[in-house]
Amino acid sequence: MRFKTVLFDLDGTLTDPFEGITRSVQYSLRRFGIEVEDRHALACFIGPPLNESYINYYGFSLEDSFRAVDIYREYFADRGLFENEVYPGIPEMLGELKRQGKTLAVATSKPTVYAKRILGKFDLSKYFDLCDGSELDGTRVHKDEVIAHALEALGCDPASAVMVGDRSHDVIGAIKNSLPCIGVTYGYGTEEELAEAGAFRTVDTVDELKESLS
């Protein structure tokens, strides 16, 4: 299939946010009296909406989950968002896709204000026609809502677009908007997770992703 528009997830797809996200979660949990020494145990927070992860993995009430997100942002907004790195080959892939005339956008559950700062920090903004995410007040936090908003903003025909992401949330959100989703296994989701969610295709490397999108 030839895609004219490509929507990319951010965390685990364009950049590896492990250090910043897990340090931010560790910081927030500490305020609730929970100590997690091994930050690899917190990698499950990468991808899904944050408040849902506090509920699902630590049994927080809805009220405490939103309080935890506010505390998380105390660390993340100033430090955590830049404790991040771009996956090797991503800038080159994005540049090649732009040269092919494709429309590129970021569609992330991360607040738009943070996503834009991350793209700017790593000189990725120039590749994207749009950066769309959630709002700090919790509006548009689910991936299907973000994708729908991005498609509308771009005036894009879903029949010519594809989503790229590393978690089941990306795949499910794409399918709800009648988009195929290419799942990347170099991020934080497994091939099994992505396939079970209904991924159109899975790839293991950035080079394979570039070939699938070209």
C-alpha positions, 0 to 999 in steps of 0.5 A, a space after each residue: 500500500 502507498 500511504 500519503 499521510 503518516 501519523 507517528 506515535 512519539 514515545 517508543 516510536 520516534 524517541 526512547 523516553 525510558 529514563 524521563 518517564 520512569 524517573 517521573 513515575 518513581 518521583 510520583 510514587 514516592 509521594 504516595 509512600 511507594 518506593 520502586 528501586 528498579 525503574 525497569 518495572 515502571 516501563 509499563 507506564 510508557 504508552 498508555 494514558 498515565 492515570 490509567 496506568 496508576 489505576 491498573 498497576 498500583 490500584 490507585 483510585 481515580 482521584 489519586 490517579 489524577 493527583 499522581 499525574 499532577 505530581 509526575 508532571 512536577 518532575 517531567 515538565 522541567 527535567 523528565 521530558 528531556 531525559 529522552 533520546 531519538 532512536 537511531 535512523 529516525 531523522 534520516 527516515 523522516 527526511 526521506 519520507 518528506 522528500 517523497 512528498 508525504 504528509 507527516 504528523 505526530 499523534 501522541 497521548 502525551 500532552 501536546 505542549 510537551 510533545 512539541 518541546 521534545 520535537 523542538 529539543 531534538 530538531 524533529 519539528 521541521 519534519 512534521 506538518 502537525 503535532 497533536 496530543 492530549 491537553 493538560 486538563 485530560 481532554 483527548 487523552 485516548 489514542 483514537 481521539 487524538 488520531 481523529 483530531 489529527 485527521 480532521 486538522 490535516 483534512 486527511 482522507 483515512 483511506 490514504 493514511 497510516 498510523 505507526 506505533 509501538 503499543 496496542 493503544 496505537 493499533 486500536 486507536 487507528 482501527 477505530 478511525 479506519 486506519 491501518 497501523 504498522 507496529 514497531 517492536 523496537 519500542 515497548 510493545 511486543 509483536 504478540 501485543 501488536 498482532 493481537 490488537 490487529 496491526 496491519 504489519 509489524 517491523 523490527 527496525 527503523 530501516 524496515 519501517 522506512 521500507 514499509 512507508 516508502 
